[in-house]
Amino acid sequence: MTHRPASLRIFVFAALIASVLPMNGGPVRDAPSLSLIGPASVRGADVPYVPGQILVKFKSDVPAAYRAATLVLNDSRAVGWISTLDVYTVQISADASVEEKAAAFAGDPGVLFAEPNYVCRAAATPNDNLFKYQYALSNTGQRIGDVPGSPQGKISADIKACQGWEESPGDDSVTIAIIDSGVDLTHPDLVNKITGPGRDFVNDDFDATDDFYHGTAVAGIAAADTNNTEGIAGVAWNAGILPVKVLNADGAGTAARVSEGIIWAAEQGARIINLSLEFDAASQTLLDAVRYAFNRGCILVASAGNDNGAVKFPAAFDAYVLAVAATDYNDEVWASSNSGPEVDVAAPGLDVLTTVPTWFFGGGALPYGYVDGTSMAAPHVSGLAAILKSQKPWLSAAEIMEIIRFSADDVNGATSPGIDESIGYGRINMEKALVPLKLERTFRKIGPSE
């Protein structure tokens, strides 16, 4: 009987493992392109995940050989690996059912969980010359859009930004990660706020340029360059913006990419993570990423969703994320805002003036526009969280979340007094959230009573 040399057997075995398991983090180049799949809203609610892909997490003590053999036995291969979570993006055979294959992997004794790769979609008065149109920050009863026949706002139906800025506009010690479609890196109201080119998990590079629009709009609300005589004001005047591109040119992303983006942002030192996006289904991978960032001290803020239904994910991960609903220019609940027990607070989300990419409206047009949705409500909260964190860096994420909740205004108290499923604790109030800073300064000046 002829025996194959041991060294050759080891080489062949190692080659088998390498062929089905990636050896380092990040996507493999021949992974399917999401642009060919499209967002769930386009393909229909019956396909809320990437066809032909699942996410698999093996138990921590399972060796590489067992993992490789399991993939081979299931006629599949790993095309990506989120190293921090030890989760593989697995490509299954073309004729296999995603649900059935996920169930098959989940039934393996060496597998902790397996799930589809779900698809998400895009959910002091400054001298900026468009500030007068920003009712969300200061509502004087102005007409929304300043166009004849347009609706008129209700005086003081705003987040009390001017009063809050008198306490503090924040500083540049805090960075807000915008986990979205990227950011227009050349926008005149954002260019001085961006901390590097960011990270692009769609094209696997470090140029997070926005080719959709959504991330640029979110970034402007949270932290546009303020008091610079141009454009709009951001909630957090001085906070940095870290662009993290996880949504493609159609506004679609996956659980794997969003999870990688959250982890990367947390590891870059971002203290606030804005997630203006929504998944219809819970993903264990996404939950693990959110928990990882929260445990590193990040405040995560997410949009509740825009279809007048249940709160979407990751906003519905209640223990780790502030879920934000939307109100309008009359302090009424926006009709399309999602609701549920997970909702923490609300912020303006209807007809919100913000930044858009310089190419969005074509040559000669100002790069600003009105945008609707809980996606626009969330960055108001992220901006407030950034100011709080910059002023009291010793506070934990949970403590800052509590301040934001307990300082909110119960604007629908006449019909739904107290905490409710539409706006949670209420529409955020920057003045009340930041008042303790004034009280603390006063206390330090006069000293404790004898």
Helices and strands as residue ranges (DSSP letters): H 6-20, E 26-27, G 34-36, H 40-43, E 49-58, H 64-73, E 76-82, E 87-92, H 98-106, E 111-121, G 131-133, H 161-167, E 175-180, E 199-200, H 214-223, E 240-245, E 252-254, H 255-267, E 272-275, E 278-279, H 284-295, E 299-303, E 321-327, E 343-348, E 352-355, E 368-371, H 374-391, H 397-406, H 430-446
